[in-house]
Amino acid sequence: MKIGAVMFFTAYSMSPAALGRALEERGFESLWVPEHSHIPLSRKSPYPAGGPLIRPYYDLMDPFLALTAAAGATSRLKVGTGVCLMNQRDPIITAKMVSTLDHLSAGRFLFGVGNGWNQDEMENHGTVFAMRHKLARERIEAMKAIWTRDEAEYHGEFVNFDPMNQWPKPVQKPHPPIIVGGAFPFAARRAIRYGDGWIPRADRLERDGIGPLIEKFRAMTREAGRDPAELPITIFRLPDDIAKLRYCQEIGVDRIVFSLPAEREDKVLPILDRWATLQRQLLG
């Protein structure tokens, strides 16, 4: 089971390059960065975690630029969006960004995608909240066409373009893994339909039991005619509990990702060291 970390990079946090090096030195597999282009002052959608929205949401750096800095400072660490909000992004431009980062990282990019929760934020981008899931799917399908065809075209309800060229193509073939984030069962179904993996959050899985929901996901995968081995599971925000980590390992979770605060080295490095100890216990 692989272990990675996720951080909201801000002007006052540890830098992406420094954190990337620290993670790689300790043998961790990956670094993930969330995305919010901005935070509207209105709030049609409640913050899923409850209470007021934490400050790093407002201060978050662009994930692709942050991950480029981390990739440039490392040689083995994988870098991933956790998650990229495709219903707020142009697919042609984002396809170019993904391919570019995959080249700059020598094929180390993990494309985590999700559809988000903040209605006001999406509407500022011209996205109709009720149609966000279909819009995101079409944009991802269109990007797959761009990555895998010399003359790509796509014709959908929301995305429409005639044959076009775009290079470079990604280093990873046919493209970087598209790992779909979100809750069971709806995001799980989206992962099965167009993804290469699923990202649930630990706190949401635990409401119904991590093991039972993962088994339901694998059953859904088989019913859809796909092999569960083609859809590895990455659990975000798991606590530093060795019993829970070992349980995830036993049930075949591919990767767990722990959360880091948007703080400087003096606060972050002790957390990394604690997780490095847990990683050694799992490997032992």
VOGU-3710 file (C-alpha; in Angstrom, 3 decimals, decimal comma):
1> mkigavmfft> 0,000/0,000/0,000  1,421/3,356/-1,083  1,295/6,469/1,129  1,048/10,083/-0,002  0,249/13,486/1,465  -2,068/16,351/0,532  -1,531/20,018/1,366  -3,271/23,338/0,668  -0,201/25,296/-0,475  -0,400/28,991/0,412
11> aysmspaalg> 1,950/31,965/0,673  2,457/31,088/4,352  2,851/27,291/4,087  5,866/25,109/3,418  6,755/25,448/-0,268  5,875/22,709/-2,784  9,535/22,107/-3,638  10,571/21,787/0,014  7,675/19,499/0,874  8,275/17,385/-2,226
21> raleergfes> 11,900/16,829/-1,236  10,935/16,033/2,365  8,354/13,473/1,234  10,737/11,827/-1,211  13,535/11,659/1,383  11,181/9,785/3,735  10,103/7,295/1,092  6,550/8,523/0,509  4,968/7,843/-2,857  3,060/10,990/-3,794
31> lwvpehship> 2,118/14,622/-3,170  -1,390/15,895/-3,897  -2,779/19,430/-4,195  -6,470/20,473/-4,103  -8,030/23,117/-6,315  -10,255/26,140/-5,757  -9,861/29,010/-8,204  -11,453/31,425/-5,736  -14,029/31,471/-2,942  -17,175/33,600/-3,434
41> lsrkspypag> -18,372/35,532/-0,414  -21,886/34,133/-0,896  -22,569/30,545/0,175  -25,366/28,581/-1,526  -23,623/25,312/-0,635  -22,628/24,547/2,970  -19,026/23,584/3,661  -19,140/19,745/3,712  -16,966/19,518/6,836  -19,343/21,839/8,721
51> gplirpyydl> -18,723/25,217/10,311  -16,924/28,115/8,622  -14,665/27,549/5,650  -11,026/27,296/6,718  -8,655/30,057/5,573  -6,467/27,935/3,206  -9,432/27,544/0,847  -9,195/31,272/0,152  -5,394/31,305/-0,104  -4,782/28,118/-2,112
61> mdpflaltaa> -2,169/28,207/-4,875  -2,790/26,903/-8,398  -2,332/23,110/-8,251  -0,554/22,681/-11,590  2,047/25,343/-10,813  2,585/24,012/-7,289  2,998/20,455/-8,577  5,417/21,602/-11,278  7,624/23,097/-8,555  7,445/19,872/-6,540
71> agatsrlkvg> 8,189/17,714/-9,590  11,214/19,832/-10,475  12,668/19,364/-6,997  12,253/15,561/-6,960  13,028/12,552/-9,134  10,755/9,735/-7,894  7,833/11,371/-6,095  4,521/11,225/-7,955  2,522/14,450/-8,072  -1,263/14,606/-8,271
81> tgvclmnqrd> -4,241/16,935/-8,284  -6,417/16,122/-5,323  -8,707/17,065/-6,999  -8,886/19,156/-10,188  -12,352/20,667/-10,717  -13,001/19,933/-14,381  -16,439/21,526/-14,433  -14,630/24,843/-13,905  -11,900/24,318/-16,515  -11,512/24,576/-20,284
91> piitakmvst> -10,730/21,037/-21,527  -8,385/22,049/-24,358  -6,207/24,210/-22,098  -6,293/21,655/-19,278  -5,340/18,831/-21,652  -2,240/20,849/-22,588  -1,424/21,500/-18,912  -1,745/17,813/-17,991  0,461/16,712/-20,876  3,040/19,367/-20,082
101> ldhlsagrfl> 3,216/18,433/-16,400  3,449/14,759/-17,306  6,481/15,599/-19,455  8,110/17,886/-16,883  7,702/15,185/-14,229  8,900/12,385/-16,552  5,567/10,578/-16,330  4,913/11,046/-12,608  1,577/12,881/-12,798  -1,646/11,510/-11,261
111> fgvgngwnqd> -4,773/13,269/-12,544  -7,221/13,346/-9,659  -10,529/14,903/-10,720  -13,746/15,805/-8,953  -16,911/17,802/-9,408  -16,807/19,928/-6,279  -19,383/21,207/-3,827  -19,289/25,025/-4,037  -22,215/26,093/-6,215  -21,289/29,782/-6,138
121> emenhgtvfa> -17,735/29,054/-7,290  -18,973/26,944/-10,217  -21,551/29,519/-11,277  -18,824/32,199/-11,421  -17,231/29,995/-14,117  -20,508/29,767/-16,041  -21,258/26,230/-14,862  -24,885/25,305/-14,201  -24,745/23,475/-10,868  -27,354/20,871/-11,814
131> mrhklareri> -25,406/19,939/-14,966  -21,917/19,861/-13,426  -21,510/16,081/-13,549  -22,316/15,685/-17,244  -20,219/18,739/-18,089  -17,209/17,292/-16,255  -17,639/13,908/-17,959  -17,731/15,449/-21,424  -14,649/17,547/-20,693  -12,734/14,476/-19,503
141> eamkaiwtrd> -13,851/12,481/-22,549  -12,728/15,348/-24,775  -9,313/15,451/-23,101  -8,900/11,709/-23,623  -9,526/12,268/-27,325  -6,890/15,031/-27,431  -4,313/12,891/-25,615  -4,806/9,738/-27,672  -5,477/10,960/-31,230  -3,351/12,949/-33,639
151> eaeyhgefvn> -6,524/14,447/-35,083  -8,899/14,789/-32,158  -12,516/15,870/-32,254  -15,391/15,757/-29,790  -19,072/16,486/-30,175  -21,197/16,541/-27,045  -23,915/18,643/-25,467  -21,452/20,963/-23,687  -18,108/20,320/-25,401  -17,862/20,567/-29,155
161> fdpmnqwpkp> -14,835/20,912/-31,419  -13,919/19,739/-34,912  -10,670/17,886/-35,748  -7,659/19,575/-34,187  -4,007/18,919/-33,308  -2,403/19,263/-29,905  1,022/18,169/-28,713  2,861/17,106/-26,656  0,974/13,917/-25,920  1,393/12,663/-22,330
171> vqkphppiiv> 4,397/10,511/-21,432  2,104/7,959/-19,747  0,061/5,919/-22,200  -2,686/6,271/-23,091  -2,679/9,176/-20,602  -2,042/9,820/-16,887  -4,428/7,853/-14,668  -7,737/9,659/-14,159  -8,627/9,061/-10,511  -12,165/10,185/-9,719
181> ggafpfaarr> -12,816/11,712/-6,320  -16,102/11,768/-4,452  -18,512/9,864/-2,274  -20,257/6,525/-2,713  -22,285/5,686/-4,751  -22,437/8,522/-7,288  -18,740/9,367/-7,642  -17,981/5,644/-7,494  -20,195/5,176/-10,548  -18,402/8,011/-12,333
191> airygdgwip> -15,050/6,362/-11,557  -16,296/3,129/-13,084  -17,658/4,903/-16,159  -14,626/6,991/-17,160  -11,918/6,666/-14,508  -8,786/4,698/-13,723  -9,338/4,715/-9,969  -11,528/6,091/-7,190  -10,740/8,573/-4,385  -13,145/8,416/-1,433
201> radrlerdgi> -12,546/10,299/1,812  -12,004/8,269/4,966  -14,417/10,283/7,107  -17,266/9,619/4,666  -16,421/5,953/4,180  -16,410/5,331/7,921  -20,070/6,275/8,268  -21,038/3,013/6,571  -17,811/1,089/7,113  -14,729/1,278/4,917
211> gpliekfram> -14,677/-2,455/4,149  -18,356/-2,873/3,161  -18,367/0,194/0,901  -15,193/-0,843/-0,840  -16,621/-4,299/-1,448  -19,792/-2,692/-2,850  -17,621/-0,580/-5,148  -15,794/-3,654/-6,401  -19,094/-5,452/-6,976  -20,377/-2,450/-8,966
221> treagrdpae> -17,174/-2,531/-10,991  -17,649/-6,191/-11,898  -21,333/-5,627/-12,734  -20,254/-2,896/-15,164  -17,933/-5,326/-16,904  -14,709/-3,873/-15,555  -11,961/-5,549/-13,562  -11,640/-4,073/-10,022  -7,861/-4,332/-10,445  -8,176/-1,614/-13,121
231> lpitifrlpd> -9,734/0,761/-10,569  -7,396/1,008/-7,573  -8,687/2,847/-4,506  -6,973/5,870/-2,978  -8,378/6,904/0,418  -7,847/10,541/1,381  -7,574/11,993/4,882  -7,004/8,791/6,823  -5,922/9,436/10,440  -2,560/8,284/11,801
241> diaklrycqe> -4,033/5,132/13,305  -1,928/2,034/12,658  -4,894/-0,318/13,113  -6,903/1,518/10,435  -3,895/1,623/8,142  -3,315/-2,105/8,495  -6,999/-2,765/7,844  -6,833/-0,751/4,623  -3,750/-2,703/3,638  -5,499/-6,024/4,346
251> igvdrivfsl> -8,536/-5,181/2,194  -6,400/-4,167/-0,762  -6,523/-0,356/-0,688  -3,904/0,802/-3,190  -2,968/4,122/-1,596  -3,784/6,260/1,414  -3,198/10,020/1,531  -2,834/11,895/4,801  -3,560/15,589/5,310  -0,972/18,216/6,191
261> paeredkvlp> -1,782/21,654/7,609  -0,884/24,753/5,582  2,062/25,470/7,891  5,824/25,953/7,748  8,499/23,289/8,206  8,533/23,437/12,007  4,915/22,208/12,099  4,951/19,932/9,041  8,181/17,955/9,398  7,241/16,341/12,739
271> ildrwatlqr> 4,015/15,115/11,115  6,000/13,640/8,234  8,318/11,892/10,676  5,361/10,399/12,547  3,902/9,087/9,294  7,300/7,791/8,216  7,347/5,681/11,395  3,872/4,343/10,579  5,004/3,549/7,043  7,950/1,534/8,361
281> qllg> 5,600/-0,381/10,684  3,340/-1,237/7,736  6,244/-2,368/5,583  7,675/-4,390/8,467
//
